[in-house]
Amino acid sequence: MADQIDINIFKPYLSLKKTYKGGITKDELSKGGNKIYKLSSNENILGSSPKAIEAIRQNLDLLHEYPDRTDAKLREALSTFYKGELSPDHFIAASSGSEVLDITIRGFMDNGLECIVSNPFFLPYQMFSKWQNAEVIDVPMNTSDWSLDVQGMLDRITDKTRLLFLTSPNNPTGTYIPKATLDQIIHNVPSHVIVVLDEVYYHFADAPDFSTAVEYVKEGYQVIALNSFSKAFGLASLRIGYAYTTPKISAYLRQLAKPFLINRLSLEAGIAALGDAEFLTKTRNTIIEERNWLYTQLDEIGIHYWKSQANFILIKCPVDQQDFVDAMLEDGVMVRPAANFGAPGCIRVTIGDREANVAYINALKKLSV
Ligand SMILES: Cc1ncc(COP(=O)(O)O)c(C=O)c1O
């Protein structure tokens, strides 16, 4: 029988014009056996924490059993990871940073309520808010240096505002929000507004005035700090993430977690990865060293780029964007156009190991001559 559904029963606000699709996988490319350097999804070029992989092996015989009912074990491990500065009560964990974001937005956004974002931003802030039929107010960044229009953001706060999104380091720009700017925003939002500070790339930051939200949360400010195991821990496939915030907010948000939200392998791998300081240090050092090397190369070629505190660098595309992506692919380098992230004419390139970075730079040289 033909599909007779009356589409008038579909919620109109769920038919979004712009959705986040994520970058393509290597398998989606017909690559003809050539080596592919995937520099398009900000993954960890060094792979995964070996301790996490071992934890997965140890748990493979238990897949028929449900995992822990809650995230309590992981929250304990997170408290230890943060050296006891935050207690397990501060945390909420879920099956990816995106899921924690969705829980946060479900917790605070609703029809008639508003959130504030700054273009270019991680599209799910907007997408998940629209799922709640909420209003998304964009106060764009300054396009020359991607700094925030702080006064503009504060001015757009109304009685209906509930969430204000900040990302540091930011995706796709790689830029960060200096501590003084964070102070200015966090100290000045009214008590009905929560600042969501997305810090999933924080491990890669080395600027002296870079700050996470730990001190703010300890002091009791209404900040939700979003984190992920997808980047520095190298566990993007497992889908695991967390946030820390005031105990009151985290208890409120934990009510929204679905039963058995975190699968056993992710939970155990996440806990093991938190204890793998060696892998984390190696990852951070590699990114910082390669980032500096890439700056020198980009300067030599004369490519316009923005200094980054993340594991990727945004460049101004020297030729037509699609031609650029295609030419890179010819040389086996996958990169990500940033137009969909709100930075038209720019390309986001993940920092790889030296071999991958050399492949990228060589491909770039061919394009720029
Ligand atoms: C800025 C930002 N926030 C959050 C996430 C979500 O990470 P995940 O859902 O993989 O944990 C990402 C992923 O790329 C991101 O770039």
The ligand as a Tripos MOL2 file, in Angstrom:
@<TRIPOS>MOLECULE
LIG
   16    16     1     0     0
SMALL
NO_CHARGES

@<TRIPOS>ATOM
      1 C1         33.4490   22.2010   18.7610 C.3       1 LIG1
      2 C2         32.9540   20.8040   18.9060 C.ar      1 LIG1
      3 N1         32.1320   20.5250   19.9230 N.ar      1 LIG1
      4 C3         31.6640   19.2840   20.1170 C.ar      1 LIG1
      5 C4         32.0100   18.2460   19.2860 C.ar      1 LIG1
      6 C5         31.4030   16.9150   19.5420 C.3       1 LIG1
      7 O1         32.2830   15.8750   19.6720 O.3       1 LIG1
      8 P1         31.7820   14.3840   19.8040 P.3       1 LIG1
      9 O2         30.3200   14.3400   19.5570 O.co2     1 LIG1
     10 O3         32.5630   13.6100   18.8080 O.co2     1 LIG1
     11 O4         32.1110   13.9850   21.2200 O.co2     1 LIG1
     12 C6         32.8580   18.4910   18.2050 C.ar      1 LIG1
     13 C7         33.2220   17.4320   17.2630 C.2       1 LIG1
     14 O5         33.8350   17.5950   16.2610 O.2       1 LIG1
     15 C8         33.3420   19.8060   18.0050 C.ar      1 LIG1
     16 O6         34.1540   20.1150   16.9900 O.3       1 LIG1
@<TRIPOS>BOND
     1     1     2 1
     2     2     3 ar
     3     2    15 ar
     4     3     4 ar
     5     4     5 ar
     6     5     6 1
     7     5    12 ar
     8     6     7 1
     9     7     8 1
    10     8     9 2
    11     8    10 1
    12     8    11 1
    13    12    13 1
    14    12    15 ar
    15    13    14 2
    16    15    16 1
@<TRIPOS>SUBSTRUCTURE
     1 LIG1         1 GROUP 0 **** ****
